[in-house]
Amino acid sequence: MVKASSVKRLPSGRLKYNGETFPGFNKVQRTPGDTKKFKVLAKKGPDVRKITFGDSNMTIKKSNPKNKASYCARSGGISGKDDKFSANYWSRKMWDC
């Protein structure tokens, strides 16, 4: 975990962190060609952390309400569902759980 002061704001308005650019704090973006599907630069108070989540080989089928209910039930028991620095938090947020 690092402090937000170590993140640089580029002239384009994007953020640079450890050689990677992000659209902003707490904004999810895709990671093409990586082992994870999404990444986010999470900020909680003065602390910042890069979170990667989602299997790049899986497809999301949100159109079926049963899929959403099943995922929300499964992921609800995993720790970190209320912590911005956990992958489970961001995955549940993408599914609107």
HUTAMO-V650853 format. One record per residue. N is the residue number from 1. RES is the residue in one letter. SS is DSSP state (2 for helix, 1 for strand, 0 for the rest). OMEGA is omega as a letter, one per 20 degrees, with the letter a starting at -180 (999 if undefined). NEAR is the number of other C-alpha atoms within 10 Angstrom. Layout:
BEGIN
n = {N,N}
res = {RES,RES}
ss = {SS,SS}
omega = {OMEGA,OMEGA}
near = {NEAR,NEAR}
END
This chain:
BEGIN
n = {1,2,3,4,5,6,7,8,9,10,11,12,13,14,15,16,17,18,19,20,21,22,23,24,25,26,27,28,29,30,31,32,33,34,35,36,37,38,39,40,41,42,43,44,45,46,47,48,49,50,51,52,53,54,55,56,57,58,59,60,61,62,63,64,65,66,67,68,69,70,71,72,73,74,75,76,77,78,79,80,81,82,83,84,85,86,87,88,89,90,91,92,93,94,95,96,97}
res = {M,V,K,A,S,S,V,K,R,L,P,S,G,R,L,K,Y,N,G,E,T,F,P,G,F,N,K,V,Q,R,T,P,G,D,T,K,K,F,K,V,L,A,K,K,G,P,D,V,R,K,I,T,F,G,D,S,N,M,T,I,K,K,S,N,P,K,N,K,A,S,Y,C,A,R,S,G,G,I,S,G,K,D,D,K,F,S,A,N,Y,W,S,R,K,M,W,D,C}
ss = {0,1,1,2,2,2,0,1,1,0,0,0,0,0,1,1,1,0,0,1,1,1,0,0,1,0,0,0,1,1,0,0,0,0,0,1,1,1,1,1,1,1,1,1,0,0,1,1,1,1,1,1,1,1,1,0,0,0,0,0,0,0,0,0,2,2,2,2,2,2,2,2,2,2,2,0,0,0,0,0,0,0,0,0,0,0,2,2,2,2,2,2,2,2,0,0,0}
omega = {r,r,a,a,r,r,a,r,r,r,r,a,r,a,r,a,r,r,r,r,a,r,r,r,r,r,a,r,r,r,a,r,r,r,r,a,a,r,r,r,a,r,r,a,r,a,a,r,r,a,r,a,r,r,a,a,a,r,a,r,a,a,r,a,r,r,a,a,a,a,a,r,a,a,a,a,r,a,r,a,r,a,a,a,r,r,a,r,a,r,r,r,r,a,a,r,999}
near = {10,12,13,17,10,12,16,14,15,10,7,7,11,13,18,17,16,9,6,9,15,19,15,17,18,19,13,20,15,15,15,10,8,12,13,17,18,20,21,23,25,21,20,14,8,10,14,22,20,20,19,22,20,18,13,15,8,9,9,10,9,12,8,8,9,10,14,18,13,10,14,16,12,10,16,15,9,10,12,15,19,12,12,18,21,18,21,21,20,27,20,17,11,11,14,9,15}
END
